[in-house]
Amino acid sequence: MKTLITYYSRTNNTKKVAEGIQNKLSCDIEEKIPKTNYSGKIGYMKGAKDSAIGKKIKIEKTNYNPEDYDCIILATPIWAGTMSSPILAYINENANKFKNVIYVATSKSDDGKKTFNKMSEIIGKEPLETLMVKESELNNLDSKISPIIDKI
């Protein structure tokens, strides 16, 4: 299955997971770059607020067309109990182009269920698989990502 991993990562935790999956699948990968600055403590608070209210933000142009892929892996940190604003922006721009989706989320403590449900609601389809990676699990990714590898 031709696969694209699309992710946003403010602290590099989600990037680490996305790259771990990409290394196993040898697939295309693309980081979503917001035009809003979410770095530092102020950026953290702004990001949480933007995500909580579902603010529509702008992201840099996408290099890969999701219609060219059989499966899109959407990887996001959980902010204020939901997906990050850059991933929400990408989903809003491309949801009708996704054939199959897999959801990946990172968090210190959230279980991801609310985030995954919201993603399905917007996209209009259920994922092939979901993966929740807590910050404490980042050093043992191989066992965590194997269910996703098995679905592709």
N, C-alpha and C positions, 0 to 999 in steps of 0.2 A: 504494500500500500504506500503510495507516494505521500509523504508526510512533511508538514511544515510546523515548526514550533514557533509560536509568537509569544513573547513574554515582556513584562516590565519588571524592573527590579531597582528599587531605591537604595537598598543596602547590600546588594549582591547575593542575598540568600536565594531569591527566586532564580537569578542568573545561574547560580551554582547547580540548582536542580535542573533547569532547562538544558544547560550544557552537559550534565550527566546523562540525560535522556538522549540528547543529540549524539553524544559519543557512542552510545549503544546502537542507535538506529542509523547513523551516518546520513541524516536527513538535513534539509535546509532549516535555518534558524534565523529569527529576526527579532531584534529588540525594538520595542515601541518607545519612541523618544517624545515625551510631552513638550509642548511649547511653553508650559508652565514650569517654573523652577520649584521642585519639591526637595531640594537638598537642605541639610541642616535641621535644627530644631523648629524653626519657623516653617520650613517646607514640610516637615512631618505633620505639624498641626494643620497646615493648609491642605495637605493631601487627605488627611482624615476628614476634614470638613467637606471638601469637594466630593469625596466618595460617599459620605453619609447622606448628602443631599442629591447625589446623582448628577452633579454638575457636568455639563457638556463642555469638554475641553478640546483643544486642538492638539493633534499629534503630527509628527513629521511624516512625510509621504512614505507610503508602504512600497517596498521594492518588489515584493512577491505578491502575485495575484492568488488569493485563496481558492479561486475557481480551478486553478491548475493542480490542486491537491486533493487526494482522496480523504485525507484526515488532517485536521488542524488541532494542534495541541495548544491550548490557551493557558498560559502560566502567569499567575498573579500573586502578589502579596495580598493578605487580607488587611484592609484598612477600615476601621470603624465598623467591623462586622460585615464588610462586603468587599467586592473586587476593587482594585485600584482604578482610578479615573482613566489612566492611559489604556488599560485593557477594555474598560467600558466604552471608550471612544472607538477603539478598533472594532469591537463587536457591533456597535451601532452603525458603523460604516460598512460592515461586511457580512452581517449575519445571514443574509439571503444567499451568500456565496458558499457557505460551509456545507460540504456533503456529510461529513462525520466529524465529531468533535470529541476531544478528551480534555477534561479540566484538571488543572494542577494548581494548588494553592499552598502558600507558605504562611506560617504564623507562629507566634510564641505559644499561643494556647487555644486558639479557635479551632473548632472541629471541621469547619468548611461547609457544613450542610446548607446553611442559609445562603452562602455565596454561590454554591453550585446550583441551588434551586433558582436563584436570581438569574444566573447565566442561562439556564435552560428556558426560563420564562422569556427572556429577551430573544434568544436564538430561535426558540420554537421547536426544539428537539432535545431529546435526552442524550447524554454522552455515552460513548462506548465504555468509558471507564472514568473514574475520578481518583485523584491522589492528593492527600493532605500530608504535607511534610512540616513537622514542627521544628522549630529552631534547634532543639536538642537532638534531632535526628539527622542533621546535615552531614555529620561525619560518617554516616553509615547509609549512604544513598543506594548502593547496589541492590540491597534487599528491598528497599522501599519502591524503587522504580521498576522492578521486574514485572508487576502486573500490567503496567503500561506497555512494556516491550512485548509481552505475550499477546496483547490485543492488536498489535500492528502486523 
